Amino acid sequence: MAEYSEADIYNSVETPQGKYFKLKDGDTAQIRIFSNSSNALIYQRSYTNKKTGEINISNRFAYVIWNHDAKKAQVWSDVSGSTYDKLKKLITNPQYGDITQYDIFVTREGEELQTKYEIVPARANSELKPGAVVACRDIDLMNEVQRGEGVSHIMTLADYHLQSKEGRKEFLDQHNAEKDYSKHPNGWDGTTKPEDEPLPEPPEDV
C-alpha cells in the first residue's frame, strides 16, 4: 500500500464552493467580473451593531463573477464602498478600462468590520470559456440580492447614473429616513438629520 503524507491526504479533499463568493482572512482568488454597469447593482443594507444595538444602513454593491479558482460562476455581494472605489480606479484608468475584459486578484485582509479587500489586475488573463459565460448569464443577480437580509432600494449602476440629481437625492432621503438616529452620538431632536452619507460616483463607462 502506498504511503501518503498528511498534506497529500488533505490536498486530495476538495471543499465545495457555494454560489456566493467568499474569502477567508488572507485568502486570494483570481476572478473575472462579468457584470457591466447595466447589470451590476447598488443597494442599501441595514444591519444591527452587535455591541451597541444601533441599526446602521450602508451602501453596497453586487456583481456576477467567474471564479477561476473554484471554476464556477458566483455572486459577489455586499461589496463595500471602499472596495468599489478600488474597482472604479481601474475602470477609469485608461491603461485598464472596462473591468469585465481582464482578470483581477482579490485578497481579503481582516475580519468583520476590519475586513479590507485588495484588488490587483492580473498580468495574464485566464480564458473565459463559453461554458463560463453561460453559467454567469444564468445567475439572476437581482433575485439573489433581493433574498439578502436587510436589503432595500436596489438598482443597477446604469439606472443610478441616469437619474436626475433629484432622483439621487430621493435615494439618499430614503436611506436616511430609515436610519435609527436615537443613539446618534450628537443626539437627534427629530427635526434635523446628521450629515447625509454620500453615495459614491458611478463608473464613467455607463
C-alpha positions, 0 to 999 in steps of 0.5 A: 500500500502506498504511503501518503503524507498528511498534506497529500491526504488533505490536498486530495479533499476538495471543499465545495464552493457555494454560489456566493463568493467568499474569502477567508482572512488572507485568502486570494482568488483570481476572478473575472467580473462579468457584470457591466454597469447595466447589470451590476447593482447598488443597494442599501443594507441595514444591519444591527451593531452587535455591541451597541444595538444601533441599526446602521444602513450602508451602501453596497454593491453586487456583481456576477463573477467567474471564479477561476479558482473554484471554476464556477460562476458566483455572486459577489455581494455586499461589496463595500464602498471602499472596495468599489472605489478600488474597482472604479480606479481601474475602470477609469484608468485608461491603461485598464478600462472596462473591468469585465475584459481582464482578470483581477486578484482579490485578497481579503485582509481582516475580519468583520468590520476590519475586513479590507479587500485588495484588488490587483489586475492580473498580468495574464488573463485566464480564458473565459470559456463559453461554458463560463459565460453561460453559467454567469448569464444564468445567475439572476443577480437581482433575485439573489440580492433581493433574498439578502437580509436587510436589503432595500432600494436596489438598482443597477449602476446604469439606472443610478447614473441616469437619474436626475440629481433629484432622483439621487437625492430621493435615494439618499432621503430614503436611506436616511429616513430609515436610519435609527438616529436615537443613539446618534452620538450628537443626539437627534431632536427629530427635526434635523438629520446628521450629515447625509452619507454620500453615495459614491460616483458611478463608473464613467463607462455607463 
